[in-house]
Amino acid sequence: MPIYEFCAENVTLLEKAFKAGAQRVELCDNLAVGGTTPSYGVIKAAVELAKTYQAKVVVMIRPRGGEFVYSQEELAIMLEDMKCARELGVDGFVLGALTSDNQLDKDALRTLLEASQGLEVTMHMAFDQIAIEDQPSAIQWLKENGVTRLLTRAGTPDTPIHLRLQAYAELVQLADGQLEILAGGGISVTNRDRFLAIPGLEQVHGTRIVF
């Protein structure tokens, strides 16, 4: 059974998305910059609505747009936002942190993962900034450190779809059942089945994933 993860900036379309088959929502603000942490009120309303549909809510933890290199002050903000979201009853967090040379910031991620214990963790599309040749070792680290899933475009906005499909097949092999691969980036109701046809890829993400 495929999982459709609806990406939402607010609760306006949430009920429609759940009725259309979304089993999980990634809640974020400011999609124009790739998503930032949503407000307390939006998280609270989304969690309450999701309960009615037995759906999950995962929340973007990202203090600003731009690159994914975070200061200690920004990490402290992220931890505080996680604490608030946890208290509101979210199912998980969507997060990521990189070094200035586009490698996983393992120290920052360890701190965030420790604060995530007991909840799902999605590594977001910061992963796509990592050089292709460095992605297998990054995936290995994510597997070893208890990350639940990886949200990736498997390319850039200009990568042809057939090359992305090929890349997803390779990512599923690397994940080896120890890390869920969540396909995202330009995926919609009209093309989602092409991605879900990849053996081992069972989840798709987007703002147009169910309608």
C-alpha positions in Angstrom: 0.0 0.0 0.0 1.7 3.2 -1.1 1.9 6.2 1.3 1.0 9.6 0.0 2.6 12.4 2.0 0.9 15.7 1.4 3.1 18.8 1.8 1.1 21.6 3.4 1.8 25.2 4.5 -1.3 25.5 6.6 -4.5 23.6 7.4 -6.6 25.1 4.6 -6.4 22.0 2.3 -5.6 19.4 5.0 -9.1 17.9 5.3 -9.4 17.6 1.5 -6.0 15.9 1.4 -6.9 13.4 4.0 -10.2 12.6 2.3 -8.3 12.2 -1.0 -6.0 9.6 0.6 -3.1 11.4 2.2 -1.9 9.3 5.1 0.8 11.7 6.3 1.3 15.4 6.1 4.6 17.3 6.1 3.7 20.6 7.7 5.9 23.6 6.9 5.7 27.3 6.3 7.3 29.3 3.5 7.3 26.7 0.7 8.7 29.4 -1.6 12.1 28.9 0.2 11.7 25.1 0.5 9.9 25.2 3.8 10.6 26.5 7.3 9.1 25.6 10.8 5.4 26.3 10.9 3.7 28.1 13.8 2.5 26.6 17.1 -1.1 27.2 16.2 -0.9 25.6 12.7 0.8 22.5 14.2 -1.8 22.2 17.0 -4.7 22.5 14.5 -3.1 20.0 12.1 -2.5 17.4 14.8 -6.1 17.6 16.0 -7.4 17.3 12.4 -5.1 14.3 11.6 -6.4 12.3 14.5 -9.9 12.2 12.9 -8.4 10.5 9.8 -5.8 8.4 11.6 -3.1 10.3 9.7 0.4 11.3 10.7 1.8 14.8 11.0 5.6 15.4 10.6 6.9 18.9 11.1 9.6 20.7 9.3 12.3 22.0 11.7 14.2 24.7 9.8 14.7 28.2 11.3 15.1 30.0 8.0 15.5 29.6 4.2 18.8 29.4 2.4 21.6 27.0 3.0 21.6 24.3 5.7 24.7 25.3 7.7 23.4 26.2 11.2 25.0 28.2 14.0 24.8 27.1 17.6 22.1 29.7 18.1 20.1 28.4 15.3 20.4 24.8 16.6 19.1 26.0 19.9 16.1 27.5 18.2 15.5 24.2 16.3 15.7 22.2 19.6 13.1 24.5 21.2 10.8 24.2 18.2 11.1 20.4 18.4 10.2 20.5 22.1 7.1 22.5 21.4 6.0 20.3 18.5 6.6 17.1 20.5 4.3 18.5 23.2 1.6 19.1 20.6 1.7 15.4 19.7 3.4 15.4 16.3 4.6 12.0 14.9 7.9 13.2 13.7 10.3 15.8 12.4 11.7 16.7 9.0 15.2 18.1 9.4 18.7 18.3 8.0 22.1 20.0 8.5 25.1 20.3 6.4 28.7 21.5 6.7 30.0 24.4 4.5 31.4 21.8 2.0 28.0 20.1 1.6 28.6 17.0 3.8 26.3 15.9 6.6 26.9 18.0 9.7 27.1 14.9 11.9 27.5 16.8 15.2 24.5 18.9 14.6 22.5 15.9 13.4 23.4 13.9 16.4 22.1 16.7 18.6 18.8 16.9 16.6 18.4 13.1 16.6 18.9 12.9 20.3 16.0 15.4 20.7 13.9 13.3 18.3 14.0 10.1 20.2 10.8 8.1 20.1 9.5 10.0 17.0 10.1 9.5 13.2 12.8 11.5 11.6 12.9 12.5 7.9 16.2 13.8 6.4 14.9 16.4 4.0 16.2 17.6 0.6 19.3 19.2 2.1 20.6 15.7 1.1 20.3 16.7 -2.5 23.1 19.3 -2.0 25.6 16.4 -1.2 27.7 15.4 -4.2 26.6 12.2 -5.9 29.8 10.4 -5.0 29.4 11.2 -1.3 25.7 10.2 -1.1 26.3 6.4 -0.5 28.4 7.1 2.7 25.8 9.7 3.8 23.0 7.1 3.4 25.1 4.7 5.4 25.4 7.2 8.2 21.7 7.9 8.2 21.0 4.2 8.5 23.4 3.7 11.3 22.0 6.7 13.3 18.4 5.8 13.3 16.9 8.2 10.7 13.5 6.9 9.6 13.4 8.1 6.0 15.1 10.2 3.3 13.2 12.7 1.3 15.0 13.4 -2.0 14.4 14.7 -5.4 17.0 12.2 -6.8 18.5 14.9 -9.0 17.9 18.6 -9.6 14.8 20.4 -10.9 16.3 20.0 -14.4 17.0 16.3 -14.2 14.9 14.3 -16.8 12.4 12.0 -15.1 13.9 8.8 -16.5 17.2 9.6 -14.9 15.5 10.4 -11.6 13.7 7.0 -11.7 17.0 5.3 -12.3 18.5 7.2 -9.4 15.6 6.3 -7.1 16.2 2.6 -7.9 19.8 3.0 -6.9 18.9 4.8 -3.7 16.5 2.0 -2.7 19.3 -0.5 -3.1 21.6 1.7 -1.0 18.9 2.1 1.7 18.7 -1.7 1.8 15.4 -1.7 3.8 17.0 0.2 6.7 16.0 3.6 5.5 12.7 4.5 3.8 13.1 6.4 0.5 10.5 9.1 0.1 10.3 10.5 -3.5 9.6 14.2 -3.9 10.0 17.1 -6.2 7.4 17.7 -9.0 5.5 14.5 -8.2 1.7 14.7 -8.7 -1.4 12.6 -9.1 -0.6 12.3 -12.8 2.9 10.9 -12.5 3.1 9.4 -9.0 2.6 5.8 -10.3 5.8 6.0 -12.3 7.7 6.5 -9.1 5.8 4.0 -7.1 6.5 1.3 -9.8 10.1 1.2 -8.6 10.6 -1.9 -6.5 11.0 -0.9 -2.9 9.9 2.7 -3.3 6.5 3.0 -1.6 6.2 6.7 -0.6 5.7 9.9 -2.6 5.5 13.5 -1.4 4.2 16.8 -2.7 1.7 19.5 -2.7 -0.2 17.9 -5.6 0.2 14.3 -4.6 -3.5 13.5 -4.0 -5.4 16.1 -6.0 
